[in-house]
Amino acid sequence: MKTIPRLHFAHLPTSVEPMPRLSAVLSGPRLIVKRDDQTGLAFGGNKARKLEFLLAEAQALGANHVVTAGALQSNHCRQTAAAAAHCGFKYTLVLYIPTSQISILGNEIRVEGNLLLDEILGANIVITSHGEREQALQKTMEELREAGEKPYLIPYGGSNPTGACAYAFALQEILEEGINPDWIVFPTSSGGTQAGLVVGARLYNFSGRILGISIDEPAEIMKERVARLAVDTAAFLGEDISFTPDEILVNAEYLGKGYGVMGAGEREAIRLFAQEEGILLDPVYTGRAAFGLLDLIRNDFFPQEQTVLFLHTGGTPALFTDQYAKAIL
């Protein structure tokens, strides 16, 4: 592979921990967890890995201002703000209100959870609606250029080949730690984490299976998205590797009432991980993926003799919001 510019601020390698109490309660396979919630950067998360490559690219291009977008409680935006601050960039976050919460636009928005951290980090924040997010993002970029800034746009979730390649190296990290699980299970949405993992699996001859639990999209959409990004990510690394949607494993049976809407399954998963292992999940991503994991174990999807690694992608600040606290309690 060709050498890719990279900064080093994430706390790596992250630990892999056994979850014996949870395994015993479920009477299923051996469960372990990769703690990418502990990567640093304002409570950590999986985006820290991607940002090491994305901000290195921004520096190489001579940018001085980082722009990205996400939902109001975006983990990606919070980590981007922290990384940009750490590396000396100016930074603007375009945060949108999901359709289910559109009524709060025009009213006072509660500054809590990730949004509170964005404010503490000093981010320039633009609030918009879900339907107008692309227009708001482009307008922000244009205004910055007109003001003499040199903005660098990070896509949703950091999910382009530059960001996704971080998880090819994360797969290498797992193998170098002497861990060779039968399955890696995690939340998938913008597709960068999964695309990187499947590229890494091919490059480093990983024999296990990589299963993304979709957070917000039907399986066919996710498979096509990840396969396309995996091809581009491999090419970015200087490797000619083909991937088809049929090779990408996605389970989209746990979408519930939509993105960011907690149900009984997420609530149980969050409380079970906390009370059996002392591990805090988030209400949008890891909570939903863990709900899927629990249900699959209860339906004997994984043979008992196998080892399943749950990739904890972070997001815990969202627990400290009125909306999710009420749903969990």
C-alpha positions in Angstrom: 0.0 0.0 0.0 1.1 3.5 -0.6 1.9 5.7 2.4 -1.0 8.0 3.4 -0.4 11.2 5.4 -1.6 10.8 9.0 -1.6 12.8 12.2 -1.4 11.1 15.5 -3.8 12.2 18.3 -6.1 9.3 18.8 -5.4 7.1 21.8 -4.4 3.9 20.0 -4.4 1.0 20.1 -7.7 0.8 21.9 -8.2 -2.1 24.3 -10.1 -5.3 23.6 -11.9 -6.5 26.7 -13.8 -9.7 27.5 -17.5 -9.5 28.5 -17.9 -12.7 30.5 -20.9 -11.6 32.5 -22.9 -10.6 29.4 -21.8 -13.8 27.7 -23.1 -15.9 30.6 -26.4 -14.0 30.9 -27.1 -14.6 27.2 -25.8 -18.2 27.2 -24.4 -17.5 23.7 -20.9 -17.1 22.1 -17.9 -15.6 23.8 -18.3 -11.8 23.7 -15.5 -9.3 23.6 -15.5 -5.6 23.0 -13.1 -3.3 21.1 -13.2 0.0 23.0 -13.1 2.6 20.2 -15.2 4.8 22.6 -11.9 5.4 24.3 -10.0 7.1 21.5 -9.7 10.5 23.2 -11.1 13.7 21.6 -13.8 14.9 23.9 -15.2 11.5 25.1 -13.8 9.6 22.2 -15.4 7.5 19.4 -14.6 5.9 16.1 -14.3 9.2 14.2 -11.0 10.0 15.9 -9.3 7.3 13.7 -10.8 8.8 10.5 -9.9 12.4 11.5 -6.2 11.5 11.8 -6.2 11.0 8.0 -8.8 13.7 7.1 -7.0 16.5 9.0 -3.7 15.4 7.6 -5.2 15.8 4.1 -6.6 19.2 5.1 -3.1 20.3 6.2 -1.6 19.1 3.0 -4.1 21.1 1.0 -3.3 24.3 2.9 -6.8 24.5 4.5 -7.3 26.6 7.6 -11.0 26.0 8.3 -12.7 22.6 8.7 -16.4 22.3 7.9 -18.6 19.3 8.5 -22.3 18.4 9.1 -24.4 16.1 11.1 -27.5 15.8 13.3 -27.9 18.1 16.3 -26.4 15.4 18.6 -23.8 14.3 16.1 -20.8 12.4 17.6 -18.9 13.0 14.4 -19.3 16.7 14.7 -18.2 16.8 18.3 -15.1 14.8 17.6 -14.3 16.9 14.5 -14.5 20.1 16.6 -12.1 18.5 19.2 -9.7 17.3 16.5 -9.7 20.7 14.7 -9.1 22.5 17.9 -6.2 20.2 18.8 -4.6 20.7 15.4 -5.1 24.5 15.2 -7.9 24.7 12.6 -10.9 27.0 12.7 -14.1 24.9 12.5 -17.7 25.2 11.6 -20.5 22.6 12.3 -23.7 22.5 10.2 -26.1 20.8 12.5 -29.6 19.7 11.3 -32.8 18.9 13.2 -34.2 15.4 12.3 -37.7 15.4 10.8 -39.1 13.9 13.9 -37.9 16.9 15.9 -38.6 19.7 13.5 -41.0 21.4 15.9 -38.1 22.6 18.0 -36.7 24.8 15.2 -37.7 28.3 16.1 -38.0 27.4 19.7 -35.2 27.3 22.3 -32.9 24.4 21.6 -31.5 22.7 24.7 -27.8 22.9 24.9 -26.9 19.5 26.2 -25.0 16.3 25.3 -22.9 16.6 22.2 -24.2 20.1 21.5 -23.0 21.3 24.9 -19.5 20.0 24.1 -19.6 21.6 20.6 -20.3 24.9 22.4 -17.5 24.4 25.0 -15.1 23.5 22.2 -15.9 26.9 20.6 -17.3 25.6 17.3 -19.0 28.0 14.9 -22.5 26.4 14.7 -25.1 26.7 12.0 -28.5 25.2 12.8 -30.7 24.1 9.9 -33.5 21.6 9.1 -32.9 18.1 7.7 -34.3 19.0 4.3 -32.1 22.1 3.9 -28.8 20.6 5.2 -27.1 20.4 1.8 -28.0 24.0 0.9 -26.8 25.2 4.3 -23.5 23.3 4.0 -22.8 24.7 0.5 -23.7 28.2 1.6 -21.4 27.9 4.6 -18.5 26.8 2.3 -19.2 29.7 -0.1 -19.4 32.3 2.6 -16.1 31.1 4.1 -14.3 31.3 0.7 -15.7 34.8 0.1 -14.3 35.8 3.5 -10.8 34.7 2.5 -10.8 31.4 4.4 -9.5 28.1 2.9 -12.2 25.6 4.0 -11.9 21.8 3.9 -15.1 19.9 3.8 -15.4 16.6 5.7 -18.3 14.5 4.6 -21.0 13.1 6.8 -19.4 10.7 9.3 -16.0 11.2 7.7 -17.0 8.5 5.2 -14.9 9.0 2.1 -11.8 7.0 1.1 -9.5 9.2 3.2 -11.5 8.6 6.3 -12.5 5.0 5.7 -8.9 3.9 5.2 -8.5 4.4 9.0 -10.6 1.3 9.6 -8.5 -0.8 7.3 -5.6 0.0 9.7 -7.9 -0.7 12.7 -8.5 -4.2 11.4 -4.7 -4.6 11.2 -4.5 -3.3 14.8 -7.0 -6.0 15.9 -5.0 -8.8 14.3 -1.7 -7.5 15.7 -3.2 -7.6 19.2 -3.5 -11.4 18.7 -7.2 -11.3 18.4 -8.9 -13.2 15.6 -12.7 -13.2 16.3 -15.2 -15.1 14.2 -17.4 -12.0 13.9 -17.0 -8.3 14.2 -20.4 -6.6 14.8 -20.9 -2.8 14.9 -23.3 0.0 13.9 -23.2 1.1 10.3 -24.7 4.2 8.7 -22.6 6.4 6.5 -20.6 3.3 5.7 -17.0 4.4 6.3 -16.2 2.2 9.2 -17.6 -0.9 7.5 -15.9 -0.1 4.2 -12.6 0.3 5.9 -13.0 -3.0 7.8 -13.8 -5.0 4.7 -10.8 -3.5 2.9 -8.6 -4.3 5.8 -10.0 -7.8 6.0 -9.0 -8.4 2.4 -5.6 -6.8 2.8 -4.7 -8.6 6.0 -6.3 -12.0 5.3 -8.9 -11.7 8.1 -10.9 -15.0 8.1 -13.8 -13.8 10.2 -17.0 -12.1 9.1 -17.9 -8.4 9.3 -21.5 -7.6 10.1 -22.9 -4.1 10.2 -26.2 -3.5 12.0 -27.8 -0.7 10.0 -28.9 2.3 12.1 -31.0 4.1 9.5 -31.0 2.5 6.0 -32.4 -0.6 4.3 -29.9 -3.4 3.8 -29.6 -3.1 0.1 -28.8 0.6 0.2 -26.2 0.0 2.9 -24.6 -2.9 0.9 -24.3 -0.9 -2.2 -22.9 2.1 -0.3 -20.3 0.1 1.5 -19.2 -1.9 -1.5 -18.8 1.3 -3.6 -16.8 3.0 -0.8 -14.7 -0.1 -0.2 -13.6 -0.2 -3.9 -12.7 3.5 -3.7 -10.9 3.1 -0.4 -8.8 0.3 -1.7 -7.9 2.4 -4.7 -7.0 5.3 -2.4 -4.5 2.9 -0.7 -3.1 1.9 -4.1 -4.8 -1.5 -4.2 -7.1 -2.7 -7.0 -9.7 -4.7 -5.2 -13.3 -5.3 -6.3 -16.2 -5.6 -3.9 -19.8 -6.4 -4.7 -22.9 -5.6 -2.6 -23.4 -9.4 -2.1 -20.1 -9.6 -0.2 -21.2 -7.0 2.3 -23.0 -8.2 5.4 -25.7 -5.9 6.7 -28.6 -6.6 9.0 -31.4 -3.9 8.8 -34.0 -5.6 11.0 -33.6 -3.2 13.9 -34.4 0.2 12.4 -37.4 0.7 14.7 -39.1 4.0 14.2 -36.1 5.6 12.5 -32.9 7.4 13.1 -32.4 8.6 16.6 -35.7 7.2 17.9 -35.1 4.9 20.8 -37.3 1.9 21.5 -37.5 -0.9 24.1 -34.7 -2.8 22.4 -32.1 0.0 22.6 -33.2 0.7 26.2 -32.6 -2.9 27.2 -29.3 -3.1 25.5 -28.0 0.1 27.1 -29.0 -1.1 30.6 -27.8 -4.6 30.1 -24.3 -3.6 29.0 -24.1 -1.1 31.8 -25.4 -3.4 34.5 -23.5 -6.5 33.5 -20.2 -5.0 32.2 -20.1 -1.4 33.3 -20.0 -0.3 29.7 -22.0 2.7 28.6 -23.5 2.6 25.1 -25.1 5.5 23.2 -28.8 5.7 22.4 -28.5 6.1 18.6 -25.7 3.9 17.3 -24.1 1.4 19.7 -27.4 1.0 21.5 -29.2 -0.1 18.4 -26.3 -2.3 17.2 -26.2 -3.9 20.6 -29.9 -4.5 20.5 -29.4 -6.3 17.2 -26.5 -8.3 18.7 -28.6 -9.4 21.7 -31.5 -10.5 19.5 -29.2 -12.4 17.1 -27.7 -14.3 20.0 -31.1 -15.1 21.5 -32.1 -16.5 18.1 -28.9 -18.7 17.9 -27.5 -16.8 14.9 -23.9 -17.3 16.3 -22.6 -20.8 17.2 -21.8 -21.0 20.9 -18.2 -22.0 20.3 -17.5 -18.8 18.3 -16.1 -15.4 19.4 -18.0 -12.2 18.6 -16.2 -8.8 18.8 -18.5 -5.9 19.4 -16.9 -2.7 18.0 -17.9 0.1 20.4 -17.9 3.2 18.2 -18.6 5.7 21.0 -21.3 8.3 21.3 -22.0 8.3 25.0 -22.5 12.1 25.4 -25.9 11.7 23.8 -27.0 9.9 27.0 -26.9 13.2 28.7 -29.8 14.7 26.9 -33.4 15.2 28.2 -34.8 13.3 25.2 -32.8 10.2 25.6 -32.5 10.2 29.4 -36.3 10.0 29.6 -36.4 7.2 27.1 -33.8 5.2 28.9 -35.3 5.6 32.4 
